[in-house]
Amino acid sequence: MTNAVLYEAPGPQAKRRSLVASAAVGLLLLAVVGWVLYTLGTRGQLTAEKWGPLLDPTNGTFTALWGLMGTGLLGTLTAAALAMVFSLVIGTLLAITRVVSAPWYRWLVVGVIELLRGIPVVIMVFFAFRVLPSVGLDLSPMWFLVIGLTAYNSVIIAEIVRAGILSLPKGQSEAAYAIGLRRGQVLSTVLLPQAFRAMLPALISQLVVIVKDTSLGFIVAYVDVVREAQVIIQNLGNPIQTYIVVGAIFILINYALSRLAVYTERRMSQGRKGKLGAVAVDDTGRDA
C-alpha cells in the first residue's frame, strides 16, 4: 500500500508553488530578523558594553556574571531533576491505579487527577509556598517549587502513561495471564515498558515543560537561573541581552533532553531487535 492511496503526489506546478511559497516565507523571516537587528542597533543594544559582560571572557565582570549564572543553572537543573523523578514515579502509580483498581477507588483517582489538571501550575507552586508552612511543613524554597511542579505534572504524566497502556492490544495482557503471570508481573514486564516506549515523545514533551516551569521559582524566592538573571539586570542594566542568553540556555537544555530521548528510543529499539534475533536463532537451533 503506497501513500498515493491517501493523497495525490504533488505535480510540477504544485512543487513550483511550494518552492515559491517557501522562498517567500524565508525572505519574510530574513526581513523580520534584519528589522529587529536594525532596531536594536539604532537603540544601542548591540554594543560591546551591553554584550561584553555576557560574551567576552576578557571583560572584567564576565567571570563573576557567569558564576551567578552557574549557581542559578544548578538550581534550575536540581529542581527540574527532582520534579521529573517525582512526577514520573507518582504519575506512573496514578496511571496503574486508574487502570487496575476497583471502580470506587478508580473514581477517587479520577477526581484527584481532574482536580489537579484544572489548576494552573503557578497556583500549585504558590499554594505550596503559602499553605504548607501554615501546617508545620517549613521547607526550603526549592521544595515548594518541586512540590508544586510535581502536583501538576504527575497527573499529566499519569494520563500519558494510561493512554499508552490502553493503546496496547488486549491480546498481550491476555497472553501474559494465560502463561501464569500475575497482574503485577504483567504490568511491570509487558504493559509498562511498551507504554513508555509508545508514549516517549509525549513524556519528553512534558519533561521539557517541567524544565521551563522551573522559571516560576522566583515567586517562592528560589535561586534559579531566572532569579540570578534579574540580579544581573539590576546591576548591568542589560535586560534584552541577559534574557536572550537565559532563553538560549533553556533551549540548549531542552534540546539535550530531546536528543537523550532519541538516543534512549534508539537503544531500546536495538535491544528489542537483538532479543528477537536471539529468540529466532534459538528457535532455529531447536528445530534443527
KEKE-3310 file (N, C-alpha, C; in steps of 0.2 Angstrom, whole numbers, plus 5000, padded with zeros to 4 digits):
npx = (5004:5003:5008:5001:4988:4982:4984:4987:5002:5012:5012:5022:5019:5013:5024:5032:5025:5025:5039:5041:5033:5039:5051:5047:5042:5054:5061:5053:5055:5069:5069:5061:5070:5081:5076:5073:5086:5092:5084:5087:5101:5100:5096:5106:5108:5116:5129:5147:5147:5135:5134:5147:5149:5143:5148:5161:5176:5187:5181:5179:5169:5164:5168:5162:5149:5145:5148:5137:5127:5130:5127:5113:5109:5112:5103:5091:5092:5093:5080:5072:5076:5073:5059:5055:5058:5050:5038:5037:5037:5026:5016:5016:5012:4999:4993:4993:4985:4973:4970:4969:4963:4949:4932:4926:4938:4945:4937:4940:4953:4952:4945:4955:4965:4958:4955:4968:4973:4965:4970:4981:4998:5006:4998:4998:5012:5012:5002:5008:5019:5012:5003:5008:5019:5010:5004:5014:5025:5039:5048:5062:5064:5066:5060:5046:5044:5047:5037:5025:5027:5028:5015:5007:5012:5013:5000:4997:5007:5002:4990:4996:5004:4993:4986:4995:4996:4982:4982:4988:4987:4974:4976:4990:4991:4981:4988:4999:4993:4988:4999:5002:5007:5006:4996:5004:5016:5012:5010:5023:5032:5026:5016:5019:5033:5031:5021:5028:5038:5030:5024:5034:5038:5028:5030:5043:5040:5032:5042:5050:5042:5042:5055:5055:5045:5051:5056:5046:5051:5054:5044:5043:5055:5066:5082:5086:5091:5084:5081:5094:5097:5089:5096:5108:5103:5099:5111:5118:5110:5105:5093:5088:5099:5103:5091:5090:5101:5098:5087:5093:5100:5090:5084:5095:5096:5083:5084:5095:5089:5079:5087:5092:5081:5079:5090:5089:5077:5082:5091:5083:5075:5085:5089:5078:5077:5088:5085:5074:5081:5090:5080:5075:5086:5088:5076:5078:5089:5083:5074:5082)
npy = (4994:5011:5028:5035:5031:5038:5052:5063:5063:5078:5088:5095:5109:5111:5108:5118:5130:5127:5128:5142:5148:5144:5150:5164:5164:5162:5174:5183:5180:5183:5197:5201:5197:5205:5218:5218:5217:5229:5238:5236:5239:5253:5258:5256:5243:5233:5235:5233:5236:5232:5218:5213:5209:5197:5189:5191:5185:5192:5203:5212:5209:5197:5184:5184:5186:5175:5166:5168:5165:5151:5146:5149:5141:5128:5127:5127:5116:5106:5107:5104:5091:5084:5086:5080:5066:5063:5066:5057:5045:5046:5049:5037:5028:5033:5031:5017:5014:5019:5011:4998:4997:4995:5000:5010:5015:5019:5030:5039:5042:5047:5059:5066:5068:5075:5087:5092:5094:5104:5116:5130:5129:5138:5142:5131:5130:5142:5139:5129:5136:5145:5138:5125:5129:5134:5123:5117:5112:5118:5121:5122:5135:5128:5115:5119:5123:5111:5103:5109:5109:5095:5091:5096:5091:5077:5072:5074:5066:5054:5053:5052:5040:5031:5032:5026:5013:5009:5009:4998:4981:4971:4957:4955:4957:4947:4935:4935:4933:4920:4912:4912:4923:4935:4949:4961:4957:4957:4970:4976:4970:4968:4977:4991:4994:4994:5004:5015:5016:5018:5030:5039:5051:5060:5060:5065:5078:5083:5083:5093:5103:5104:5108:5121:5126:5128:5141:5147:5148:5160:5166:5160:5164:5156:5152:5152:5151:5161:5170:5174:5180:5191:5198:5201:5209:5220:5225:5228:5233:5227:5220:5215:5208:5199:5191:5185:5177:5169:5163:5156:5146:5139:5133:5125:5116:5110:5105:5096:5087:5082:5076:5066:5058:5053:5046:5036:5030:5024:5015:5007:5001:4994:4985:4978:4972:4965:4955:4949:4943:4934:4925:4920:4914:4904:4897:4892:4883:4874:4868:4862)
npz = (5000:4995:4998:4989:4990:5000:4998:4984:4974:4973:4958:4945:4945:4957:4965:4961:4966:4979:4982:4978:4988:5000:4998:4999:5012:5018:5014:5020:5034:5035:5033:5044:5054:5050:5052:5066:5071:5066:5072:5086:5085:5081:5093:5102:5107:5103:5106:5112:5126:5131:5128:5131:5145:5145:5135:5132:5137:5142:5148:5163:5171:5167:5173:5186:5183:5175:5185:5194:5185:5183:5196:5197:5186:5191:5202:5194:5187:5197:5203:5192:5189:5201:5201:5189:5192:5203:5197:5187:5194:5203:5194:5186:5196:5198:5186:5185:5195:5191:5180:5185:5197:5209:5205:5213:5219:5208:5203:5213:5211:5198:5201:5209:5199:5189:5196:5199:5187:5182:5189:5187:5185:5192:5202:5210:5214:5221:5231:5238:5243:5252:5260:5265:5275:5285:5290:5297:5289:5286:5274:5262:5249:5237:5238:5239:5226:5219:5224:5220:5206:5204:5209:5199:5186:5188:5187:5173:5167:5172:5164:5152:5152:5155:5143:5135:5140:5137:5124:5119:5112:5118:5118:5122:5136:5139:5134:5143:5155:5152:5152:5165:5172:5185:5190:5193:5188:5174:5172:5175:5167:5154:5150:5155:5150:5136:5135:5140:5129:5118:5121:5123:5116:5120:5134:5135:5130:5140:5151:5146:5148:5162:5164:5159:5167:5179:5180:5187:5199:5205:5212:5224:5229:5225:5221:5205:5188:5182:5192:5196:5184:5185:5195:5189:5179:5186:5190:5179:5169:5157:5151:5139:5133:5143:5145:5132:5133:5143:5138:5128:5135:5141:5129:5125:5135:5134:5121:5123:5131:5122:5113:5121:5123:5110:5108:5118:5114:5102:5107:5115:5104:5097:5107:5108:5095:5095:5105:5099:5088:5094:5100:5088:5083:5093:5092:5079:5081:5089:5081:5072)
capx = (5000:5008:5005:4996:4981:4980:4984:4990:5008:5012:5014:5027:5016:5012:5031:5035:5021:5028:5046:5040:5030:5045:5056:5044:5042:5061:5063:5050:5059:5075:5067:5060:5076:5085:5072:5074:5093:5092:5081:5092:5107:5099:5095:5112:5108:5121:5136:5151:5146:5129:5135:5153:5149:5140:5151:5168:5180:5192:5178:5180:5163:5162:5169:5158:5142:5144:5147:5130:5123:5131:5123:5106:5108:5112:5097:5086:5093:5091:5073:5069:5078:5068:5052:5054:5058:5044:5032:5037:5035:5019:5011:5015:5007:4992:4990:4992:4979:4967:4969:4968:4960:4942:4929:4926:4944:4947:4934:4943:4959:4950:4943:4961:4968:4954:4956:4974:4974:4962:4973:4987:5004:5008:4994:5001:5018:5011:4999:5013:5023:5009:4999:5012:5021:5005:5003:5020:5030:5043:5053:5066:5060:5067:5055:5040:5044:5047:5030:5020:5028:5026:5007:5003:5014:5012:4993:4998:5011:4998:4986:5000:5005:4987:4984:5000:4993:4976:4984:4991:4982:4972:4979:4996:4989:4978:4993:5003:4989:4987:5005:5003:5009:5002:4994:5010:5021:5010:5011:5030:5036:5023:5012:5023:5039:5028:5018:5033:5041:5025:5022:5040:5038:5024:5033:5048:5037:5030:5048:5053:5038:5044:5061:5053:5041:5056:5057:5042:5054:5055:5038:5045:5062:5071:5088:5087:5094:5080:5082:5101:5097:5086:5101:5112:5100:5099:5117:5121:5105:5105:5088:5087:5105:5103:5086:5092:5106:5094:5082:5097:5101:5084:5084:5100:5094:5078:5087:5099:5084:5076:5092:5093:5075:5080:5096:5086:5072:5086:5094:5078:5074:5091:5089:5072:5079:5093:5082:5071:5086:5092:5075:5074:5092:5087:5071:5081:5093:5079:5071:5087)
capy = (5000:5017:5034:5038:5030:5043:5058:5063:5066:5084:5088:5100:5115:5111:5108:5125:5134:5126:5131:5149:5150:5143:5156:5170:5164:5163:5181:5187:5179:5187:5204:5202:5197:5211:5224:5218:5219:5236:5242:5235:5243:5260:5259:5254:5236:5228:5237:5229:5237:5228:5211:5211:5205:5190:5185:5192:5182:5197:5208:5212:5206:5190:5178:5185:5185:5168:5162:5169:5160:5144:5145:5149:5135:5122:5127:5126:5108:5102:5107:5101:5084:5081:5086:5075:5060:5063:5066:5051:5039:5047:5048:5030:5025:5035:5028:5010:5014:5021:5006:4991:4997:4994:5006:5016:5018:5022:5036:5044:5044:5051:5065:5069:5069:5081:5092:5095:5096:5111:5121:5132:5127:5144:5142:5125:5132:5147:5136:5125:5141:5148:5133:5120:5132:5135:5116:5114:5110:5124:5118:5127:5137:5123:5110:5122:5123:5104:5100:5112:5106:5088:5090:5097:5087:5070:5070:5074:5060:5049:5052:5050:5033:5027:5031:5021:5006:5007:5009:4991:4976:4967:4951:4954:4955:4940:4930:4935:4930:4913:4908:4911:4929:4939:4956:4965:4955:4959:4977:4978:4966:4968:4983:4997:4995:4996:5010:5021:5017:5021:5037:5043:5058:5064:5061:5070:5085:5085:5084:5099:5108:5104:5112:5128:5129:5129:5148:5150:5148:5167:5168:5157:5166:5151:5154:5148:5155:5167:5175:5176:5185:5198:5201:5204:5215:5226:5228:5230:5236:5224:5215:5211:5203:5194:5186:5181:5172:5164:5159:5151:5141:5134:5130:5120:5111:5106:5101:5090:5082:5079:5071:5060:5054:5050:5041:5031:5026:5020:5010:5002:4998:4990:4980:4974:4968:4960:4950:4945:4939:4929:4921:4917:4909:4899:4893:4888:4878:4869:4865:4858)
capz = (5000:4995:5001:4984:4991:5005:4995:4977:4974:4970:4952:4944:4946:4965:4968:4960:4970:4986:4982:4979:4995:5005:4997:5001:5019:5021:5014:5025:5040:5035:5033:5051:5058:5049:5055:5073:5072:5064:5078:5091:5083:5082:5100:5106:5111:5100:5108:5117:5133:5133:5127:5133:5151:5144:5130:5131:5143:5144:5152:5170:5175:5164:5177:5191:5180:5174:5192:5196:5180:5185:5203:5195:5182:5196:5205:5189:5185:5203:5204:5187:5190:5207:5199:5184:5195:5207:5193:5183:5199:5205:5188:5184:5201:5197:5180:5186:5200:5187:5176:5188:5204:5209:5202:5218:5220:5202:5203:5218:5207:5193:5204:5210:5193:5185:5200:5199:5180:5181:5192:5184:5189:5196:5208:5213:5217:5226:5236:5242:5247:5257:5264:5269:5281:5290:5293:5300:5284:5284:5269:5258:5243:5232:5239:5237:5219:5217:5226:5215:5199:5204:5209:5192:5181:5189:5184:5166:5165:5173:5158:5146:5153:5155:5136:5132:5142:5134:5116:5118:5111:5124:5117:5125:5143:5140:5133:5149:5160:5151:5154:5173:5176:5190:5187:5194:5183:5168:5171:5175:5161:5147:5148:5156:5145:5129:5136:5140:5123:5114:5123:5124:5113:5124:5140:5134:5129:5147:5154:5144:5151:5169:5164:5158:5173:5185:5180:5192:5206:5208:5216:5230:5231:5224:5217:5199:5183:5180:5198:5195:5178:5187:5199:5184:5175:5191:5191:5172:5165:5150:5151:5132:5132:5148:5144:5127:5135:5148:5133:5124:5140:5141:5123:5125:5140:5131:5115:5125:5133:5116:5110:5125:5122:5104:5109:5123:5110:5098:5111:5116:5098:5096:5112:5106:5089:5097:5109:5094:5084:5099:5100:5082:5082:5097:5089:5073:5083:5092:5076:5069)
cpx = (5004:5004:5000:4989:4978:4980:4988:4997:5008:5015:5020:5025:5015:5019:5033:5031:5024:5035:5045:5037:5035:5050:5053:5044:5049:5063:5060:5053:5065:5074:5065:5066:5081:5082:5074:5082:5095:5090:5085:5098:5106:5098:5100:5112:5112:5128:5140:5149:5140:5131:5142:5153:5147:5144:5158:5172:5185:5188:5179:5175:5161:5162:5163:5151:5141:5144:5140:5125:5124:5127:5116:5105:5108:5106:5091:5086:5091:5084:5070:5070:5073:5061:5050:5054:5052:5038:5031:5034:5028:5014:5010:5011:5000:4989:4989:4985:4973:4965:4966:4964:4952:4938:4928:4932:4947:4943:4937:4949:4957:4948:4950:4964:4964:4955:4962:4976:4971:4965:4980:4993:5007:5004:4996:5007:5016:5007:5004:5017:5019:5005:5003:5016:5016:5002:5009:5026:5034:5049:5057:5062:5060:5061:5048:5039:5043:5040:5025:5021:5026:5018:5004:5005:5013:5005:4993:5001:5006:4993:4990:5002:4999:4985:4989:4998:4987:4977:4986:4986:4980:4975:4986:4995:4986:4983:4997:4999:4988:4993:5007:5006:5004:5001:5000:5015:5019:5011:5018:5034:5033:5020:5016:5029:5036:5025:5023:5036:5036:5024:5028:5040:5034:5027:5039:5046:5035:5036:5051:5048:5040:5050:5059:5049:5045:5057:5052:5045:5055:5049:5039:5052:5067:5076:5089:5090:5090:5081:5089:5101:5094:5092:5106:5110:5100:5105:5120:5116:5105:5100:5088:5093:5104:5097:5087:5097:5102:5090:5087:5099:5096:5083:5089:5098:5088:5080:5091:5094:5080:5080:5093:5087:5076:5085:5093:5081:5076:5089:5089:5076:5079:5091:5083:5073:5084:5090:5078:5075:5088:5087:5074:5080:5091:5082:5074:5085:5089:5076:5076:5089)
cpy = (5006:5023:5037:5037:5035:5050:5058:5066:5073:5084:5094:5107:5116:5112:5115:5130:5133:5129:5139:5151:5149:5148:5162:5170:5165:5170:5185:5186:5183:5194:5205:5202:5203:5218:5224:5220:5226:5240:5242:5239:5250:5262:5257:5248:5231:5230:5232:5230:5233:5220:5208:5207:5198:5186:5186:5190:5187:5203:5207:5209:5199:5184:5178:5184:5178:5163:5162:5164:5153:5142:5144:5142:5128:5122:5125:5118:5104:5102:5103:5093:5081:5081:5081:5068:5059:5062:5060:5045:5040:5046:5041:5026:5026:5032:5020:5009:5015:5015:4999:4991:4996:5000:5011:5019:5022:5029:5041:5046:5049:5058:5069:5072:5075:5087:5096:5097:5103:5117:5123:5130:5132:5144:5136:5127:5137:5144:5132:5130:5144:5143:5128:5123:5132:5129:5113:5112:5116:5121:5124:5129:5131:5118:5113:5122:5116:5101:5103:5109:5098:5087:5091:5092:5079:5068:5070:5068:5054:5047:5049:5042:5029:5026:5026:5014:5004:5006:5002:4986:4972:4960:4950:4953:4948:4935:4929:4932:4922:4909:4909:4917:4932:4946:4961:4963:4957:4966:4979:4975:4967:4975:4990:4999:4997:5002:5016:5022:5020:5029:5041:5050:5063:5065:5066:5077:5087:5086:5091:5105:5109:5109:5119:5131:5130:5137:5151:5150:5155:5169:5165:5159:5161:5154:5150:5153:5161:5172:5178:5181:5191:5201:5204:5210:5221:5229:5231:5234:5234:5219:5211:5206:5197:5189:5182:5175:5166:5159:5154:5145:5136:5130:5124:5114:5106:5102:5095:5085:5078:5074:5065:5055:5050:5044:5035:5027:5022:5014:5004:4998:4993:4984:4975:4969:4963:4954:4945:4941:4933:4923:4917:4912:4903:4894:4889:4882:4872:4865:4860:4852)
cpz = (5000:4997:4996:4986:4996:5002:4988:4978:4971:4963:4951:4946:4954:4968:4967:4965:4977:4987:4982:4985:5000:5004:5000:5009:5022:5020:5019:5032:5041:5036:5040:5055:5057:5052:5063:5075:5071:5070:5084:5091:5084:5089:5105:5110:5108:5102:5112:5124:5135:5133:5130:5140:5150:5140:5129:5138:5146:5148:5159:5174:5172:5169:5183:5189:5178:5180:5194:5191:5182:5191:5201:5191:5186:5199:5200:5188:5191:5204:5199:5187:5195:5204:5194:5187:5199:5203:5189:5188:5201:5200:5186:5189:5200:5191:5181:5191:5196:5183:5179:5194:5203:5207:5207:5219:5214:5201:5207:5214:5202:5195:5206:5204:5189:5189:5199:5192:5178:5184:5189:5189:5194:5202:5213:5217:5223:5232:5241:5246:5253:5262:5268:5275:5287:5293:5296:5296:5282:5280:5266:5252:5237:5232:5238:5230:5216:5218:5221:5208:5199:5205:5202:5187:5182:5186:5176:5164:5167:5167:5152:5146:5153:5147:5133:5134:5138:5126:5114:5116:5117:5124:5121:5132:5144:5139:5140:5154:5159:5152:5161:5176:5180:5187:5188:5189:5176:5167:5171:5169:5154:5146:5149:5151:5138:5130:5136:5133:5118:5115:5125:5122:5118:5131:5140:5133:5136:5151:5152:5147:5158:5169:5163:5164:5179:5185:5185:5199:5209:5212:5223:5233:5230:5219:5211:5194:5181:5186:5197:5189:5180:5191:5194:5180:5180:5191:5185:5168:5158:5150:5144:5131:5137:5147:5137:5128:5139:5143:5130:5129:5140:5135:5122:5129:5137:5125:5117:5128:5128:5113:5114:5124:5115:5104:5113:5118:5105:5101:5113:5110:5096:5100:5110:5100:5091:5101:5104:5090:5088:5099:5094:5081:5086:5094:5083:5075:5086:5086:5072:5073)
residu = (MET:THR:ASN:ALA:VAL:LEU:TYR:GLU:ALA:PRO:GLY:PRO:GLN:ALA:LYS:ARG:ARG:SER:LEU:VAL:ALA:SER:ALA:ALA:VAL:GLY:LEU:LEU:LEU:LEU:ALA:VAL:VAL:GLY:TRP:VAL:LEU:TYR:THR:LEU:GLY:THR:ARG:GLY:GLN:LEU:THR:ALA:GLU:LYS:TRP:GLY:PRO:LEU:LEU:ASP:PRO:THR:ASN:GLY:THR:PHE:THR:ALA:LEU:TRP:GLY:LEU:MET:GLY:THR:GLY:LEU:LEU:GLY:THR:LEU:THR:ALA:ALA:ALA:LEU:ALA:MET:VAL:PHE:SER:LEU:VAL:ILE:GLY:THR:LEU:LEU:ALA:ILE:THR:ARG:VAL:VAL:SER:ALA:PRO:TRP:TYR:ARG:TRP:LEU:VAL:VAL:GLY:VAL:ILE:GLU:LEU:LEU:ARG:GLY:ILE:PRO:VAL:VAL:ILE:MET:VAL:PHE:PHE:ALA:PHE:ARG:VAL:LEU:PRO:SER:VAL:GLY:LEU:ASP:LEU:SER:PRO:MET:TRP:PHE:LEU:VAL:ILE:GLY:LEU:THR:ALA:TYR:ASN:SER:VAL:ILE:ILE:ALA:GLU:ILE:VAL:ARG:ALA:GLY:ILE:LEU:SER:LEU:PRO:LYS:GLY:GLN:SER:GLU:ALA:ALA:TYR:ALA:ILE:GLY:LEU:ARG:ARG:GLY:GLN:VAL:LEU:SER:THR:VAL:LEU:LEU:PRO:GLN:ALA:PHE:ARG:ALA:MET:LEU:PRO:ALA:LEU:ILE:SER:GLN:LEU:VAL:VAL:ILE:VAL:LYS:ASP:THR:SER:LEU:GLY:PHE:ILE:VAL:ALA:TYR:VAL:ASP:VAL:VAL:ARG:GLU:ALA:GLN:VAL:ILE:ILE:GLN:ASN:LEU:GLY:ASN:PRO:ILE:GLN:THR:TYR:ILE:VAL:VAL:GLY:ALA:ILE:PHE:ILE:LEU:ILE:ASN:TYR:ALA:LEU:SER:ARG:LEU:ALA:VAL:TYR:THR:GLU:ARG:ARG:MET:SER:GLN:GLY:ARG:LYS:GLY:LYS:LEU:GLY:ALA:VAL:ALA:VAL:ASP:ASP:THR:GLY:ARG:ASP:ALA)
# end
